[in-house]
Amino acid sequence: MDIRSTTIIAVRRNDETVVGGDGQVTFGSSVIKHSARKIRRLYKDRVIVGFAGSAADGLALMERLESKLEEFRGNLMRSAVELAKEWRTDKYLRRLEALILAVDKDHMLLISGNGDIIEPEEPVLAIGSGGDFARAAATALLRKTELSAEEIVKSSLEIASEICIYTNSNLIIERL
């Protein structure tokens, strides 16, 4: 799925997980908003979730994930599997155009409507049109510096905002 909007990134280092995203909302070729919040805390603040894609679809999927987290008592992996199964098979959900990035203290997951649940080998995960730029920057910083997870997230989002026209530098940062 090619999601042409936003950048959301997660980095884990030294038992700290940080998720960041930009605030830009575009409609066609126009920037409509600069300070949108595409990252939320769920399940007693133990899970951080971000979305890329249609805002309504991303928010609807976050709500679904939150209900799964409640049902499975905060078990992110089980909740992600159940959401992905529903998303792939439900007639209504199949039409939702978004990607979800979800993290807790143990897992870092990309969840898609194709039934994908991907956990990266390295402690970096990114989605959205600027995701590849941010992920490349974060991976290099993780390997070659001693910066904190938060500093890596901020730097990689700033780099993505300089390259990707769908990403701005109004950053929202959350940490576990």
Disulfide bonds with the S-S distance in Angstrom:
none
